[in-house]
Amino acid sequence: MERVLTINEIYASIQGESSYAGRPCVFVRLTACDLRCSWCDTPYAFHEGRKQSLDTVLAEVERLGWPLVELTGGEPLLQDEVYPLMQSLLDRGHTVLLETGGHRSTERVPEAVVTILDVKCPGSGESHRNDWSNLERLRPHDEVKFVVKDRRDYEFARDVLAKFQLAERVVAIHLSPVHGVLHPRVLSEWVLEERLPVRVQVQLHKYVWDPSARGV
């Protein structure tokens, strides 16, 4: 039986987040999300998309021609066929990043995939959905991201960081201010004041292109 995914868009751009920021990357955005974060910048991925075979998706990734590939959404782990997609990309020699909202189990994610786990802070309205067992499954090459809306979110992230000893367990921890809501300088000052072992991260693509632009 043919493997099929519902795809919102596939495109090449500059990686805007994570420790891979600035690198050319192919993005495979999957349709559907069961979260409704207050600051979500891709609501069009909730429903828009079309069904494509696994082979069609792989062919488009190869056509775009970059070794770095990110699977994003939406929430990629809502679609069961994402697992053979990840493995197929790895088998073809790609570095594969998975951006996931943190509320779906990462247990089946292939070992070589770099999981970028987005831990939801209270300002998202979805912090009660975090699957904390995902933090126990983190591997040394994985990364953790907190999108920070205000001081309460910052303190939440700081406490999770300490509770799970994340600095000793993953390659990078990112604190990202909600674009246009919390100034990066303010977040940077909080991090410096408390000497947190994190990276302050802005969404690079929103400074290179219009913040509302798609396909970038």
C-alpha positions, 0 to 999 in steps of 0.5 A: 500500500502506498504511503501518503502524507498530507503536506502543507508546503515544501520549500528551500530557505535559510534555517531561521532557528536552532543551532543550525540557524543561517544554513540553507535547508529544505523544509517539509511542512506537514498539515495539521496541529492539535495545539492552538498556541497564542503566538502561532505564526503558521495557522495556515498549516492547521488545515491547508495541504494536499496528500502526497506519496512518500516517494513524491515528497522525497523526490521534491526534497532531492530536487531542491538539493540541500543536505539539511532537511527539517520536518515541521508543521503543524505538528509532524508527529500527528501523521504516522507516515512521518516516521518512514519519511524521516528514516528514508531521508536519513538513508539518503544521507540527509541531516534531519531536524524534527521540530515538534511541539512537545506534546506528542511522544518522541519514542518512535523518532529515529535515533539519528534525527535531531529532535528540536523539542518545543516546551510550551510555556504558560503564555502559549496557552498550551503548557498543560499539554507538555508530555514531560516524558519527552524530556527524559528521552532527549539525546545528546544531539537534541535541542530544546526550545522555549518560546517566551512571551513574558517574565512568567514564561521566562521563569517557567523555562528557567525552572524546567531547565533546572528541574530536568538538568537540560544543560547537561543533557542536550547540545543546545537550549534556546529561549526565543522571544515571541516576535513583536511582543517581547523585545530580544534585549529584555530577554537577553538581560534576564538571561545575563542577570541569572547566568542561564546556560541558554542561547537567546534566539530570534527567528532569523527568517523574520528579519531577512524576509517579511514576518508574514511571508510564507515559503521562507 
